[in-house]
Amino acid sequence: MNGRATAAQAMAAASARLRAAGVPDPARDARMLLAHAARIEASRVTLIAPEELDPAIAERFEQLIALRAIRVPVSHLLGERDFYGRRFKVSRDVLDPRPETEILIEAALAEPFSRVLDLGTGSGCILVTLLAERAEARGTGVDLSSAACLQASANAVLHRVEARAEILQSDWLDQVSGRFDLIVSNPPYIACDEMDGLSAEVREHEPEMALTDGGDGLGAYRRIAADAPGHMTGGGRLLVEIGPTQAAVVTDLLDAAGLERVQVIQDLDGRDRVVAARRPR
């Protein structure tokens, strides 16, 4: 790629390079990265396709493609990711928001709530989304990572919910006080022996502590089941995202913790995705 190539030629060459590197959907990535290099919306790339690339844009595009070829995630290169209709700032310090987690959001929004606690908040996408969707609600997000807490705070400011959001550095509920009528979490649920099966983008560029507990992938659920009920109001709800094979054991943990009306919610592909439970009144 050089300053004399047209945008279309640069994209074609970048797509071929990414395909050779084994990157899934290389044409989409090349298009998004060219838009980012040119500082335009991706929908406008077709308008500049016949034009020669400005050398500065071509250089930025080359750098982005080189990084993507070694499997740096597109979201990290863009510095943002879309989630539930909003754009969130992300980095290698937090787990990328996943579209599957929107199932948890839908379940949370199905009933009213006034105080929400997000355990392992990461980017803050769950907490911030819930507060943005419910203007009367207040919430707390906790994370063991100080970098994640900073990222969540930034996203709260970005979406103008910072006055209703408290971000705490905490090992799960250790620093949490008070009771909540909604507790949500997308905890690390990948077993240690499953890590090698993850894509290079996830395994090498997302924080390990947000992916796995270093054991069987159930450690976070044991902590939540033990401590969350004491921070729930009567009738309050608990919603946790799970891995596709964990529904039965997580259901048993929440049952044993004295919670009731435990149910499994599936995602759009029919996979078990969220376990919901309620504290008795």
GUBAVEX-967224 format. One record per residue (C-alpha): x, y, z; residue in one letter. Coordinates in steps of 0.1 Angstrom, whole numbers, padded with zeros to 4 digits, always signed. Last residue first. Example, Ala and Ser with C-alpha at 12.3 -4.5 7.8 and 13.67 -1.06 7.14 Angstrom:
<rs>
+0137-0011+0071S/+0123-0045+0078A/
</rs>
This chain:
<rs>
-0394-0117+0502R/-0373-0146+0488P/-0342-0136+0468R/-0346-0141+0431R/-0327-0160+0404A/-0317-0157+0368A/-0292-0178+0350V/-0280-0163+0316V/-0267-0178+0284R/-0279-0213+0277D/-0276-0217+0239R/-0306-0214+0216G/-0288-0193+0190D/-0308-0162+0201L/-0296-0166+0237D/-0311-0189+0263Q/-0324-0179+0297I/-0321-0204+0326V/-0343-0201+0356Q/-0340-0200+0394V/-0374-0190+0410R/-0357-0190+0444E/-0325-0181+0461L/-0315-0201+0492G/-0277-0203+0484A/-0283-0240+0475A/-0306-0230+0447D/-0280-0205+0435L/-0253-0231+0434L/-0276-0257+0418D/-0285-0233+0390T/-0248-0226+0384V/-0242-0264+0381V/-0270-0270+0357A/-0264-0239+0335A/-0226-0243+0330Q/-0223-0259+0296T/-0229-0228+0274P/-0208-0205+0296G/-0227-0183+0320I/-0240-0147+0324E/-0254-0140+0358V/-0287-0123+0368L/-0297-0119+0404L/-0330-0103+0413R/-0344-0087+0444G/-0376-0101+0460G/-0364-0091+0494G/-0335-0068+0488T/-0302-0083+0478M/-0268-0077+0495H/-0268-0108+0517G/-0279-0129+0487P/-0247-0118+0468A/-0221-0133+0491D/-0222-0171+0488A/-0237-0174+0454A/-0214-0147+0441I/-0183-0163+0454R/-0193-0198+0441R/-0202-0182+0407Y/-0168-0166+0405A/-0150-0199+0411G/-0169-0218+0384L/-0144-0216+0355G/-0127-0248+0366D/-0095-0232+0378G/-0075-0201+0367G/-0106-0179+0373D/-0108-0174+0336T/-0117-0146+0311L/-0117-0113+0329A/-0085-0123+0348M/-0068-0131+0315E/-0072-0096+0302P/-0079-0095+0265E/-0051-0095+0239H/-0035-0129+0237E/-0063-0153+0244R/-0091-0132+0229V/-0075-0121+0196E/-0056-0154+0194A/-0090-0173+0194S/-0097-0194+0224L/-0090-0232+0225G/-0059-0227+0246D/-0080-0212+0274M/-0102-0243+0278E/-0079-0260+0304D/-0082-0229+0327C/-0119-0231+0327A/-0137-0201+0311I/-0162-0184+0333Y/-0148-0150+0341P/-0179-0131+0354P/-0207-0114+0335N/-0225-0101+0365S/-0258-0085+0375V/-0274-0077+0409I/-0308-0060+0409L/-0329-0049+0439D/-0297-0039+0457F/-0287-0038+0493R/-0260-0019+0512G/-0222-0022+0513S/-0197-0035+0488V/-0160-0036+0495Q/-0157-0074+0497D/-0184-0080+0471L/-0162-0092+0442W/-0126-0083+0451D/-0132-0046+0450S/-0122-0014+0432Q/-0154+0006+0433L/-0173+0026+0406I/-0203+0045+0417E/-0228+0055+0390A/-0257+0079+0393R/-0238+0112+0387A/-0216+0094+0361E/-0246+0086+0339V/-0237+0109+0311R/-0228+0083+0284H/-0192+0094+0281L/-0190+0100+0319V/-0200+0064+0326A/-0177+0052+0299N/-0148+0070+0316A/-0157+0055+0350S/-0158+0020+0335A/-0123+0025+0320Q/-0109+0038+0352L/-0124+0008+0371C/-0110-0015+0345A/-0075-0001+0351A/-0079-0005+0389S/-0087-0042+0383S/-0106-0060+0410L/-0139-0047+0396D/-0170-0032+0411V/-0199-0013+0395G/-0225+0005+0416T/-0259+0018+0404G/-0286+0043+0405R/-0319+0041+0387A/-0343+0069+0377E/-0330+0073+0341A/-0334+0036+0333R/-0320+0029+0299E/-0288+0049+0306A/-0284+0033+0340L/-0288-0002+0325L/-0263+0006+0297T/-0238+0021+0321V/-0239-0009+0344L/-0236-0035+0315I/-0210-0016+0295C/-0188-0007+0325G/-0157-0016+0306S/-0149-0042+0332G/-0179-0044+0357T/-0168-0075+0375G/-0200-0074+0397L/-0226-0049+0385D/-0249-0037+0414L/-0282-0021+0405V/-0304+0001+0426R/-0339+0013+0414S/-0352-0017+0394F/-0382-0023+0372P/-0386-0056+0354E/-0378-0068+0318A/-0348-0045+0318L/-0325-0070+0335A/-0335-0098+0311A/-0329-0076+0281E/-0295-0066+0295I/-0285-0102+0301L/-0294-0111+0265I/-0273-0081+0255E/-0244-0101+0268T/-0244-0122+0236E/-0234-0091+0217P/-0201-0091+0235R/-0185-0061+0252P/-0147-0066+0249D/-0131-0076+0282L/-0111-0048+0298V/-0075-0037+0301D/-0067-0043+0264R/-0088-0013+0257S/-0124-0002+0253V/-0145+0029+0249K/-0181+0021+0245F/-0205+0030+0216R/-0242+0027+0223R/-0269+0007+0206G/-0268-0023+0229Y/-0230-0025+0226F/-0208-0010+0200D/-0170-0012+0206R/-0143+0014+0209E/-0106+0020+0208G/-0105+0015+0170L/-0074-0006+0172L/-0086-0023+0204H/-0120-0030+0188S/-0103-0044+0158V/-0086-0070+0179P/-0048-0074+0177V/-0044-0105+0156R/-0009-0102+0142I/-0025-0092+0109A/-0046-0066+0128R/-0014-0049+0139L/+0000-0047+0104A/-0034-0036+0091I/-0035-0007+0115L/+0000+0004+0107Q/-0007+0003+0069E/-0039+0023+0074F/-0021+0050+0093R/+0005+0052+0065E/-0022+0053+0038A/-0041+0080+0057I/-0009+0102+0059A/-0001+0095+0022P/-0036+0106+0011D/-0053+0077-0006L/-0061+0080-0043E/-0099+0083-0048E/-0121+0056-0064P/-0131+0041-0030A/-0137+0074-0013I/-0175+0072-0015L/-0175+0035-0008T/-0158+0042+0026V/-0187+0064+0037R/-0206+0037+0056S/-0175+0031+0077A/-0178+0066+0091E/-0148+0088+0084I/-0115+0094+0101R/-0094+0082+0071A/-0075+0057+0093A/-0108+0047+0111H/-0126+0043+0078A/-0096+0022+0065L/-0098+0001+0096L/-0135-0006+0092M/-0131-0016+0056R/-0101-0038+0062A/-0120-0055+0090D/-0150-0062+0069R/-0128-0075+0040A/-0108-0098+0064P/-0139-0117+0078D/-0118-0140+0100P/-0080-0133+0101V/-0059-0162+0089G/-0028-0142+0081A/-0033-0148+0044A/-0068-0134+0048R/-0054-0103+0065L/-0030-0097+0036R/-0057-0103+0010A/-0080-0079+0027S/-0053-0052+0030A/-0045-0055-0008A/-0082-0051-0016A/-0086-0022+0008M/-0056-0004-0006A/-0069-0009-0042Q/-0103+0005-0032A/-0088+0034-0014A/-0068+0042-0045T/-0031+0036-0044A/-0007+0065-0050R/+0001+0070-0012G/+0013+0034-0009N/+0000+0000+0000M/
</rs>
